[in-house]
Amino acid sequence: MGERETIGELLLARGISRRALLKYATYLASTMALPPMASSVMAEALAKARRQSVIWLSLQECTGCTESLTRSFSPTIEDMIFNLISLDYHETLQAVSGAAAEQARLAAMHDNKGKYVVVVDGSVSTRDGGVYAASAGKTNLQMLQETAQDALALICVGTCAAFGGVPHARPNPTGAVPVSDVIGGKPLINISGCPPIAEAMAGTIAYLITFNRLPDLDHLNRPKAYFGDSIHDRCYRRPFYDKGLFAKSFDDEGARKGWCLFELGCKGPVTHNACATLKWNGGVSFPIESGHGCLGCSEPNFWDQGGFYRPLSATTANPAAVIGGAAAAGVAVGVTSALLARRRKQQAAQQAAKEPQA
Amino acid sequence: MSLLAFARGPALQIALAVFAAGVAWRLLALLLLPWARDRSVARATAPPALVGAVKGFVRHLWPPKPLVRSALVVTLNGYVFHLGLAIVVFGLAQHIAFVRGLVGIQWPNLPSEVVSAVAVVTLASLMVAVVRRLTSPVLRLISTFNDYFSWLVTMLPVVTGLLAVSHLWARYETLLAMHILSVALLLIWFPFGKLMHAFLVFLTRSETGIFYNRRGAQI
């Protein structure tokens, strides 16, 4: 971190009271299921900490992740996130452009060597040397490798950065890969989702600043606090699943009664995220509450799981031709086998007729 | 490719293809065999072949009187797990969704709690069957790998299905993948082992019925 004012001083200068910070810290601590005392510890730590230097790289992405964070609902999560960090480089949000922008990135890297955090949204193009995504005369791959070299840690925001996402979907023309495929040896946190939940981002950064270490991560490097439970386990429609009450179409009686959307392709049972608990737009709703099944957007390869509307228990293959072909082959073998048996019997009968009777 | 993606995709596709090819081969190779002509003179009271076939099949649904007492438990247990398997396979909404995805037909499902309860009873019944096979000296003598493996591939989908529905022991995606893979194993083994009796039982019992009814024998 650079020699800049503390978060507490900055908040005070912006008219945000200590009480507001305490409430915010309590909220974040509760979203991470931290013990009650952790909220005051977090508030104190945040107030005293200097703002974390962050270099934000936007690679092969749609800007949806940045949109999700900057346009999240009140109480202004996005303000609080940007109060916690010193956003030294962000191609979409920064005012400067061109050489001045690149200079800002290089200066932040130099001033905070070994202490800055790199936030990445978007996947990394690798085919043909990564020429399919480039800015400032460098491929995304080169810029990422250069920036990550002296970073304290990397936070991959969104499914594209975490798992490749939509650019990684078949046929993956740009050779898109997740950040973890090209950057090794650095602490890395994935906050997946298309887009990710703003609170997960804020909570993770707050945790990093407060405790100066990574939160507990799952096997996909996602904070367990936000990705520990499946959507299905926390879904308010779960009782209908347990009872075997399923909507068969989006406008049938079951759909109107709010029954489980499993048969309409909901991927909630295999998707780990906090949508069902934190929800979206300030806790207003989430996709299943709006009547549509979960797409599984926070999981690897969610785009290539056989279709958004195909139930999890159905096969993802289209086996009609294969089964038909196999059955035809079975028929051919069976008929041939029977015909050979008939021929053998006929030959045996002819042989018996030729031989003189004893 | 994740385990679940493999199970839902290539594994099921291969298993269904092996099942279709194997069943077609076994049935046609058997049905098109040169049948030996029955040279016996039919009794005057012998029913037509079709009636004899039906009578033979129905008669075998329950043991004859002298054997009822000794075969009661095994007969009832057989009914319990066969009916249980049918209810579980055709009653659970997730299974119906699988069939709908395959051939486009569907029917109303049973409540999941009912199917789960039936699955537990089925599992217990399957356990009784294998314990009896292991403890009865005669059954043990005539049992082969085919018997035990057929039992295993029948039991595994019930266990993994129960775990998946109950979300016990592991993450749902792992449990679902294991359940689907166990079904794939069953489908692959089906035509080549004793599970083929699901088709052949109708042929064998009907043929026995025709044979004995023609001769006026009571079975």
Interface residues (C-beta under 8 A of the other chain):
Chain A: S230 H232 D233 Y241 D242 K243 G244 F246 K248 F262 E263 P269 V270 P300 N301 D304 Q305 G306 R310 P311 L312 S313 A314 T315 T316 A317 P319 V322 I323 G324 G325 A326 A327 A328 A329 G330 V331 V333 G334 V335 S337 A338 L339 A341 R342 K345
Chain B: S2 L4 A5 R8 G9 P10 L12 Q13 L16 A17 V18 A20 A21 G22 V23 A24 W25 R26 L27 L28 A29 L30 L31 L32 L33 P34 L92 A93 Q94 H95 A97 F98 R100 G101 L102 Q106 N109 L110 P111 S112 E113 V114 V115 H167 R171 Y172 E173 L176 I180
